[in-house]
């Protein structure tokens, strides 16, 4: 699993679910305060949950493997960024890895 994919999965944790549930509860309370009976418009807000859940499940899937050429390009880019970081921090490293 790529590092980016791991970060996405970690972000899909409990805090995000708690935030969604808080939104849902506020939305349902607002609908109730406006005089809507449970079930009249609440289904719209409650329908958001399966979509949210499906998007989180999609994030948890491993990324497809890259072709060998793409792996080589990414390795060179990583070395380039390492070199750029060295330069920005004052230590220039222009040697090959």
Protein Blocks (a to p, Z undefined) as FASTA:
>chain_A
ZZklmmmmmmmmmklmmmmmmmmmmmmmmmmmnopaehilmmmmmmmmmmmmmmmmmmmp
ccddddfklmmmmmmmmmmmmmmmmmmnopacfbdZZ
